[in-house]
Amino acid sequence: MATQGIVGAWFAKADQNTGQIIAGSDGLDTTGVYFADGHINASAEGLTQVQFANLTGTVTPGYANNKQKRASKGTAYPTAQTTFLDLEFNAQQQMLGMESDGKGGYTPSDVLKPVYALFKTQTLDKQHDIYYALTNCHVTTGNKTLGTNNQNEVDSNDELTFNSKSPIVDGMFKGQAYKVYSTIDQKFSFDDMMTEVFPGYKKPTSASGSGTTTGQ
């Protein structure tokens, strides 16, 4: 189905052993789930592009008697190449698995830090929402080009790639690396989706967290 726009995205760090989201001071948000839209020091926060790749596993044909008689399909491990108009600094460092020295400095870690990601778009008529969830991602960043301001401001947007793997939690997504949800299905529940995508998620009260359910 054709879609239009990027409405929002949610992220959470996960415990690499249990798969449960990490909340509080060690997490991306006090609730554990971080809605990327206008946090402190990132007033223009949000996504400008998400490019998914490898949503289907590689199909390998099998031949006999000069004919293709069989085909096998590998498991899909999608990637999401994202561009942010802006992303809060501390959240970005945590998603990348960078380690703080406690003095304002961050260095790469040798250990992959799992991250859950959920991206929201809409149908062309804007009547229904569609969500793409990737589990057990390690997040990488590519090149960073800085340019001088001239008559115009020269910005350098944040580019991150989410690389999915098999779920940490047994049975999650039926063992697959991603799942698609839509409000087109009458049985869709936003809270049920959040609970599945972010194991250990608890719906926040209106006064807690940083707007986890914003953009629902």
Backbone as CSV, one residue per row, in Angstrom:
resi,resn,N_x,N_y,N_z,CA_x,CA_y,CA_z,C_x,C_y,C_z
1,MET,0.842,-1.192,0.000,0.000,0.000,0.000,0.879,1.246,0.000
2,ALA,0.532,2.209,-0.827,1.268,3.459,-0.875,1.043,4.244,0.407
3,THR,2.055,4.965,0.836,1.971,5.764,2.050,2.471,7.171,1.769
4,GLN,2.222,8.058,2.714,2.746,9.416,2.583,3.152,9.941,3.950
5,GLY,4.310,10.575,3.964,4.748,11.254,5.166,5.391,10.373,6.222
6,ILE,6.064,11.039,7.156,6.579,10.411,8.371,5.934,11.149,9.530
7,VAL,5.162,10.428,10.328,4.405,11.058,11.402,5.182,11.047,12.712
8,GLY,6.005,10.035,12.912,6.753,9.976,14.157,7.536,8.689,14.283
9,ALA,8.353,8.611,15.344,9.152,7.417,15.594,9.414,7.283,17.086
10,TRP,9.437,6.044,17.563,9.694,5.723,18.960,10.913,4.803,19.033
11,PHE,11.699,4.956,20.094,12.897,4.144,20.264,13.056,3.756,21.726
12,ALA,13.732,2.631,21.968,14.027,2.215,23.335,15.289,1.369,23.341
13,LYS,16.084,1.527,24.392,17.205,0.626,24.630,16.669,-0.640,25.284
14,ALA,17.329,-1.766,25.009,16.885,-3.040,25.559,18.019,-3.732,26.295
15,ASP,17.662,-4.460,27.343,18.628,-5.300,28.033,19.024,-6.434,27.091
16,GLN,20.313,-6.608,26.871,20.769,-7.580,25.881,20.532,-9.024,26.301
17,ASN,20.216,-9.254,27.561,19.971,-10.615,28.043,18.486,-10.943,28.139
18,THR,17.696,-9.998,28.659,16.266,-10.259,28.859,15.399,-9.696,27.745
19,GLY,15.898,-8.686,27.032,15.103,-8.045,25.995,14.135,-7.013,26.525
20,GLN,14.073,-6.809,27.824,13.174,-5.822,28.407,13.735,-4.413,28.180
21,ILE,12.832,-3.457,27.982,13.297,-2.099,27.753,13.942,-1.547,29.023
22,ILE,14.878,-0.627,28.832,15.587,-0.004,29.943,14.972,1.365,30.197
23,ALA,14.458,1.567,31.394,13.808,2.824,31.747,14.663,3.588,32.751
24,GLY,14.198,4.770,33.137,14.900,5.546,34.132,16.140,6.232,33.589
25,SER,17.099,6.494,34.470,18.286,7.256,34.089,19.184,6.521,33.113
26,ASP,19.092,5.197,33.056,19.913,4.419,32.121,19.242,4.235,30.765
27,GLY,17.999,4.652,30.650,17.272,4.488,29.405,17.216,5.763,28.593
28,LEU,16.537,5.690,27.450,16.375,6.873,26.609,15.355,7.842,27.190
29,ASP,14.496,7.329,28.069,13.421,8.129,28.657,13.069,7.519,30.001
30,THR,12.464,8.284,30.882,12.077,7.748,32.182,11.113,6.581,32.043
31,THR,10.279,6.600,30.987,9.348,5.498,30.738,10.017,4.340,30.018
32,GLY,11.189,4.567,29.451,11.881,3.561,28.661,11.731,3.775,27.181
33,VAL,10.615,4.378,26.756,10.346,4.581,25.325,10.446,6.071,24.996
34,TYR,11.212,6.380,23.975,11.538,7.761,23.612,10.816,8.132,22.316
35,PHE,9.945,9.118,22.385,9.273,9.629,21.188,10.089,10.808,20.664
36,ALA,10.645,10.680,19.480,11.585,11.672,18.943,10.835,12.853,18.343
37,ASP,10.518,13.817,19.180,9.783,14.982,18.691,9.889,16.130,19.690
38,GLY,10.932,16.955,19.521,11.003,18.195,20.282,11.432,18.087,21.715
39,HIS,12.481,17.319,22.006,13.018,17.279,23.352,13.940,18.473,23.595
40,ILE,14.385,18.607,24.827,15.299,19.687,25.185,16.550,19.607,24.316
41,ASN,16.996,20.735,23.859,18.190,20.845,23.002,17.971,20.255,21.613
42,ALA,16.728,19.972,21.263,16.448,19.446,19.926,15.048,19.883,19.515
43,SER,14.834,21.188,19.440,13.498,21.717,19.203,12.974,21.394,17.810
44,ALA,13.881,21.091,16.866,13.458,20.728,15.512,13.533,19.215,15.305
45,GLU,13.414,18.478,16.414,13.620,17.037,16.373,12.557,16.329,15.534
46,GLY,13.012,15.366,14.749,12.105,14.579,13.932,12.807,14.020,12.720
47,LEU,12.128,13.143,12.018,12.694,12.463,10.857,12.325,13.152,9.556
48,THR,13.255,13.191,8.620,12.967,13.686,7.280,12.873,12.545,6.266
49,GLN,13.482,11.381,6.607,13.433,10.245,5.669,13.743,8.947,6.397
50,VAL,13.032,7.897,6.010,13.347,6.533,6.442,13.348,5.652,5.198
51,GLN,14.455,4.992,4.946,14.558,4.107,3.784,14.776,2.682,4.273
52,PHE,13.744,1.839,4.094,13.838,0.443,4.505,14.461,-0.395,3.392
53,ALA,15.277,-1.341,3.785,15.867,-2.281,2.824,15.768,-3.684,3.410
54,ASN,15.741,-4.667,2.518,15.733,-6.084,2.905,14.487,-6.471,3.698
55,LEU,13.328,-5.942,3.299,12.087,-6.332,3.958,11.663,-7.756,3.601
56,THR,12.280,-8.324,2.574,12.044,-9.715,2.190,13.378,-10.427,2.105
57,GLY,13.434,-11.651,2.625,14.666,-12.424,2.550,15.018,-12.780,1.115
58,THR,16.283,-13.052,0.878,16.760,-13.387,-0.464,16.142,-14.697,-0.950
59,VAL,15.615,-14.688,-2.153,15.037,-15.885,-2.764,16.108,-16.574,-3.610
60,THR,16.378,-17.835,-3.319,17.388,-18.608,-4.033,16.717,-19.698,-4.852
61,PRO,16.835,-19.658,-6.180,16.185,-20.673,-7.007,16.968,-21.982,-7.009
62,GLY,16.237,-23.083,-7.210,16.848,-24.391,-7.372,16.454,-24.967,-8.727
63,TYR,17.421,-25.527,-9.456,17.184,-25.967,-10.828,17.380,-27.475,-10.975
64,ALA,16.619,-28.064,-11.905,16.774,-29.466,-12.299,16.147,-29.641,-13.670
65,ASN,16.744,-30.480,-14.469,16.228,-30.744,-15.814,16.022,-29.451,-16.606
66,ASN,16.980,-28.566,-16.474,16.952,-27.291,-17.205,15.750,-26.417,-16.863
67,LYS,15.206,-26.618,-15.668,14.065,-25.813,-15.249,14.249,-25.389,-13.787
68,GLN,13.612,-24.271,-13.459,13.583,-23.895,-12.053,12.454,-24.650,-11.388
69,LYS,12.810,-25.537,-10.464,11.819,-26.398,-9.847,11.535,-26.045,-8.395
70,ARG,12.409,-25.268,-7.828,12.252,-24.986,-6.415,12.857,-23.617,-6.113
71,ALA,12.392,-23.015,-5.028,12.985,-21.766,-4.560,12.904,-21.737,-3.040
72,SER,13.957,-21.239,-2.439,13.970,-21.090,-0.987,14.101,-19.610,-0.645
73,LYS,13.439,-19.200,0.416,13.470,-17.798,0.820,14.155,-17.672,2.157
74,GLY,15.178,-16.842,2.197,15.903,-16.613,3.432,15.132,-15.708,4.373
75,THR,15.590,-15.618,5.613,14.964,-14.774,6.619,15.303,-13.309,6.353
76,ALA,14.315,-12.442,6.511,14.521,-11.011,6.295,15.075,-10.360,7.553
77,TYR,16.136,-9.597,7.383,16.696,-8.774,8.464,16.797,-7.348,7.930
78,PRO,15.703,-6.604,8.006,15.670,-5.273,7.391,16.609,-4.282,8.061
79,THR,16.948,-3.271,7.294,17.629,-2.103,7.829,16.751,-0.887,7.574
80,ALA,16.885,0.101,8.439,16.191,1.375,8.250,17.246,2.471,8.250
81,GLN,17.467,3.042,7.081,18.419,4.147,6.973,17.641,5.442,7.178
82,THR,17.960,6.165,8.225,17.162,7.319,8.630,17.959,8.606,8.545
83,THR,17.235,9.681,8.278,17.794,11.027,8.356,16.917,11.843,9.293
84,PHE,17.519,12.414,10.319,16.808,13.240,11.283,17.074,14.711,10.982
85,LEU,16.024,15.512,11.025,16.230,16.958,10.971,17.047,17.384,12.179
86,ASP,16.775,16.715,13.303,17.550,16.916,14.517,17.229,15.746,15.440
87,LEU,18.169,15.390,16.297,17.972,14.337,17.290,18.733,14.737,18.543
88,GLU,18.066,14.668,19.676,18.669,15.080,20.937,20.002,14.358,21.159
89,PHE,21.039,15.080,21.578,22.407,14.575,21.610,22.549,13.327,22.465
90,ASN,22.058,13.373,23.702,22.234,12.231,24.598,21.517,10.988,24.083
91,ALA,20.329,11.171,23.526,19.592,10.042,22.963,20.370,9.416,21.810
92,GLN,20.946,10.261,20.964,21.722,9.751,19.838,22.921,8.938,20.309
93,GLN,23.653,9.447,21.302,24.832,8.724,21.788,24.444,7.376,22.391
94,GLN,23.331,7.353,23.115,22.889,6.089,23.711,22.467,5.079,22.650
95,MET,21.745,5.545,21.634,21.324,4.622,20.581,22.513,4.060,19.824
96,LEU,23.552,4.864,19.678,24.766,4.406,18.990,25.629,3.519,19.880
97,GLY,25.270,3.410,21.164,26.052,2.584,22.071,27.328,3.253,22.539
98,MET,27.389,4.568,22.406,28.568,5.300,22.860,28.626,5.299,24.388
99,GLU,29.832,5.292,24.939,30.011,5.243,26.383,30.509,6.588,26.899
100,SER,29.845,7.072,27.936,30.187,8.367,28.510,31.350,8.232,29.478
101,ASP,32.216,9.242,29.472,33.300,9.276,30.458,32.903,10.078,31.686
102,GLY,31.663,10.545,31.728,31.183,11.314,32.851,31.645,12.753,32.852
103,LYS,32.344,13.153,31.799,32.868,14.522,31.722,32.518,15.182,30.391
104,GLY,31.467,14.675,29.750,31.036,15.268,28.488,31.598,14.603,27.254
105,GLY,32.409,13.559,27.443,33.003,12.860,26.307,32.374,11.491,26.098
106,TYR,32.344,11.029,24.841,31.741,9.739,24.495,32.660,8.985,23.542
107,THR,32.843,7.693,23.780,33.670,6.850,22.926,32.868,5.626,22.481
108,PRO,33.206,5.066,21.304,32.494,3.877,20.833,32.713,2.686,21.764
109,SER,31.684,1.851,21.868,31.773,0.637,22.676,32.037,-0.558,21.775
110,ASP,32.735,-1.551,22.308,32.977,-2.784,21.562,31.777,-3.723,21.630
111,VAL,30.809,-3.399,22.486,29.639,-4.250,22.682,28.434,-3.636,21.978
112,LEU,27.724,-4.440,21.185,26.515,-3.956,20.526,25.418,-3.754,21.559
113,LYS,24.781,-2.588,21.505,23.706,-2.273,22.444,22.369,-2.332,21.698
114,PRO,21.495,-3.293,22.035,20.245,-3.463,21.278,19.276,-2.299,21.469
115,VAL,18.620,-1.935,20.377,17.646,-0.852,20.351,16.403,-1.327,19.613
116,TYR,15.228,-0.960,20.121,13.965,-1.204,19.429,13.542,0.072,18.708
117,ALA,12.952,-0.077,17.534,12.550,1.094,16.752,11.156,0.883,16.163
118,LEU,10.349,1.946,16.183,8.998,1.924,15.623,8.784,3.205,14.832
119,PHE,8.435,3.060,13.551,8.258,4.211,12.663,6.806,4.266,12.193
120,LYS,6.258,5.474,12.136,4.846,5.644,11.778,4.695,6.473,10.516
121,THR,3.868,5.986,9.597,3.485,6.727,8.403,1.968,6.638,8.261
122,GLN,1.423,7.151,7.142,-0.026,7.161,6.942,-0.371,6.724,5.522
123,THR,-1.632,6.327,5.361,-2.137,6.054,4.026,-2.281,7.382,3.269
124,LEU,-2.445,7.291,1.960,-2.493,8.499,1.142,-3.629,9.439,1.533
125,ASP,-4.741,8.873,1.995,-5.876,9.713,2.385,-5.793,10.181,3.841
126,LYS,-4.719,9.816,4.532,-4.476,10.206,5.927,-5.540,9.678,6.882
127,GLN,-6.263,8.669,6.463,-7.320,8.118,7.309,-6.830,6.976,8.196
128,HIS,-5.681,6.397,7.851,-5.173,5.250,8.608,-3.671,5.379,8.818
129,ASP,-3.217,4.813,9.928,-1.799,4.810,10.261,-1.176,3.456,9.938
130,ILE,0.093,3.472,9.565,0.858,2.255,9.315,2.161,2.372,10.091
131,TYR,2.518,1.301,10.798,3.701,1.298,11.649,4.656,0.185,11.204
132,TYR,5.947,0.501,11.197,6.989,-0.473,10.916,7.851,-0.613,12.177
133,ALA,7.918,-1.830,12.716,8.673,-2.081,13.939,9.866,-2.974,13.634
134,LEU,11.044,-2.546,14.066,12.266,-3.340,13.944,12.756,-3.678,15.337
135,THR,13.171,-4.936,15.538,13.592,-5.356,16.858,15.079,-5.682,16.894
136,ASN,15.638,-5.603,18.090,17.029,-5.981,18.356,17.982,-5.363,17.335
137,CYS,17.890,-4.058,17.189,18.735,-3.346,16.221,20.062,-2.935,16.852
138,HIS,21.123,-2.969,16.054,22.300,-2.196,16.429,22.327,-0.995,15.487
139,VAL,22.669,0.144,16.046,22.547,1.416,15.340,23.937,1.929,14.969
140,THR,24.074,2.329,13.728,25.345,2.847,13.239,25.126,4.207,12.593
141,THR,26.202,4.939,12.462,26.154,6.220,11.766,27.246,6.236,10.716
142,GLY,27.006,6.964,9.651,27.961,6.993,8.545,28.842,8.215,8.592
143,ASN,28.980,8.858,7.440,29.821,10.048,7.354,29.109,11.253,7.953
144,LYS,29.892,12.234,8.369,29.353,13.491,8.902,30.092,14.630,8.225
145,THR,29.364,15.440,7.471,29.977,16.554,6.754,29.554,17.863,7.389
146,LEU,30.531,18.649,7.805,30.273,19.959,8.382,30.610,21.026,7.349
147,GLY,29.755,22.017,7.203,29.980,23.073,6.218,29.887,24.446,6.846
148,THR,30.601,25.395,6.281,30.577,26.746,6.817,29.302,27.474,6.415
149,ASN,28.807,28.289,7.315,27.708,29.180,6.965,28.216,30.258,6.009
150,ASN,27.361,30.673,5.095,27.668,31.792,4.207,26.478,32.748,4.263
151,GLN,25.951,33.124,3.102,24.719,33.918,3.154,23.566,33.105,3.735
152,ASN,23.721,31.789,3.694,22.701,30.885,4.206,23.294,30.000,5.297
153,GLU,22.441,29.548,6.189,22.854,28.602,7.217,23.092,27.244,6.582
154,VAL,24.184,26.592,6.931,24.507,25.262,6.399,24.355,24.246,7.522
155,ASP,23.337,23.420,7.433,23.057,22.424,8.468,23.651,21.072,8.101
156,SER,23.905,20.266,9.109,24.370,18.894,8.917,23.450,17.971,9.696
157,ASN,22.515,17.339,9.009,21.512,16.519,9.667,22.096,15.194,10.147
158,ASP,21.392,14.565,11.084,21.851,13.302,11.667,21.388,12.128,10.817
159,GLU,22.309,11.224,10.477,21.990,10.027,9.699,22.350,8.794,10.511
160,LEU,21.345,7.949,10.767,21.539,6.717,11.527,20.951,5.550,10.750
161,THR,21.582,4.380,10.880,21.060,3.173,10.261,20.746,2.155,11.347
162,PHE,19.518,1.653,11.326,19.074,0.640,12.278,19.157,-0.726,11.599
163,ASN,19.983,-1.612,12.145,20.217,-2.932,11.562,19.564,-3.985,12.447
164,SER,18.481,-4.592,11.966,17.707,-5.510,12.801,18.327,-6.902,12.841
165,LYS,18.027,-7.612,13.922,18.447,-9.004,14.079,17.264,-9.798,14.647
166,SER,17.480,-11.075,14.913,16.419,-11.899,15.496,16.059,-11.383,16.881
167,PRO,14.801,-11.532,17.305,14.369,-11.006,18.603,15.144,-11.613,19.772
168,ILE,15.310,-10.815,20.816,15.897,-11.315,22.050,14.861,-12.122,22.824
169,VAL,13.622,-11.623,22.825,12.538,-12.267,23.564,11.953,-13.404,22.738
170,ASP,11.906,-14.595,23.317,11.360,-15.756,22.614,9.915,-15.514,22.206
171,GLY,9.601,-15.848,20.963,8.234,-15.736,20.474,7.865,-14.368,19.955
172,MET,8.690,-13.353,20.213,8.377,-12.011,19.738,8.382,-11.989,18.216
173,PHE,7.361,-11.399,17.617,7.223,-11.288,16.153,7.324,-12.656,15.475
174,LYS,6.952,-13.716,16.190,7.067,-15.090,15.672,8.492,-15.402,15.233
175,GLY,9.441,-14.813,15.925,10.846,-15.067,15.633,11.426,-14.234,14.511
176,GLN,10.613,-13.349,13.924,11.082,-12.514,12.819,11.660,-11.205,13.345
177,ALA,12.405,-10.516,12.485,13.119,-9.314,12.906,12.264,-8.049,12.823
178,TYR,11.112,-8.118,12.153,10.283,-6.911,12.048,8.815,-7.284,11.929
179,LYS,7.969,-6.270,12.128,6.529,-6.479,12.041,5.883,-5.190,11.562
180,VAL,4.787,-5.322,10.827,4.039,-4.169,10.325,2.661,-4.165,10.978
181,TYR,2.211,-2.991,11.410,0.904,-2.816,12.027,0.128,-1.749,11.256
182,SER,-1.201,-1.793,11.347,-2.005,-0.741,10.722,-3.359,-0.607,11.400
183,THR,-3.824,0.631,11.495,-5.152,0.890,12.030,-6.240,0.453,11.052
184,ILE,-5.855,0.051,9.851,-6.831,-0.488,8.899,-7.493,-1.736,9.479
185,ASP,-6.723,-2.521,10.220,-7.244,-3.714,10.871,-8.077,-3.282,12.081
186,GLN,-9.330,-3.701,12.114,-10.242,-3.281,13.177,-9.803,-3.772,14.558
187,LYS,-8.949,-4.785,14.608,-8.491,-5.314,15.885,-7.217,-4.622,16.371
188,PHE,-6.758,-3.626,15.636,-5.539,-2.929,16.025,-5.731,-2.208,17.347
189,SER,-4.712,-2.290,18.208,-4.692,-1.558,19.469,-3.316,-0.925,19.621
190,PHE,-3.279,0.387,19.784,-2.003,1.075,19.940,-1.249,0.569,21.164
191,ASP,-1.941,0.422,22.282,-1.284,-0.025,23.505,-0.768,-1.457,23.377
192,ASP,-1.541,-2.332,22.721,-1.077,-3.708,22.511,0.171,-3.727,21.638
193,MET,0.183,-2.888,20.615,1.361,-2.801,19.739,2.580,-2.348,20.537
194,MET,2.429,-1.302,21.344,3.544,-0.786,22.122,4.071,-1.841,23.089
195,THR,3.172,-2.610,23.674,3.576,-3.661,24.610,4.374,-4.748,23.906
196,GLU,4.004,-5.052,22.664,4.720,-6.092,21.923,6.056,-5.584,21.382
197,VAL,6.062,-4.388,20.831,7.285,-3.838,20.232,8.326,-3.512,21.296
198,PHE,7.855,-3.062,22.475,8.744,-2.638,23.548,8.465,-3.479,24.803
199,PRO,9.031,-4.676,24.896,8.752,-5.552,26.047,9.026,-4.853,27.377
200,GLY,8.057,-4.914,28.271,8.162,-4.238,29.554,7.552,-2.857,29.550
201,TYR,6.991,-2.439,28.419,6.372,-1.119,28.303,5.155,-0.999,29.208
202,LYS,5.058,0.132,29.875,3.873,0.464,30.663,3.371,1.821,30.186
203,LYS,2.089,1.900,29.903,1.515,3.143,29.420,1.725,4.233,30.456
204,PRO,2.384,5.348,30.074,2.683,6.396,31.058,1.454,7.233,31.379
205,THR,1.493,7.843,32.550,0.471,8.825,32.874,0.798,10.103,32.135
206,SER,-0.155,11.012,32.069,0.030,12.247,31.307,1.152,13.098,31.872
207,ALA,1.517,12.882,33.121,2.540,13.713,33.759,3.912,13.071,33.771
208,SER,4.044,11.832,33.233,5.327,11.144,33.302,5.957,11.039,31.940
209,GLY,7.264,10.772,31.945,7.974,10.535,30.687,8.098,11.776,29.868
210,SER,8.373,11.559,28.565,8.576,12.706,27.656,7.641,12.604,26.469
211,GLY,6.406,12.153,26.730,5.424,12.118,25.657,5.480,10.875,24.835
212,THR,5.632,9.711,25.469,5.768,8.458,24.756,4.632,8.217,23.778
213,THR,3.417,8.508,24.185,2.273,8.220,23.333,1.945,9.348,22.377
214,THR,2.730,10.435,22.413,2.495,11.520,21.488,2.611,11.019,20.048
215,GLY,1.715,11.480,19.194,1.759,11.040,17.811,0.974,9.776,17.557
216,GLN,0.250,9.300,18.577,-0.531,8.073,18.415,-1.495,8.194,17.253
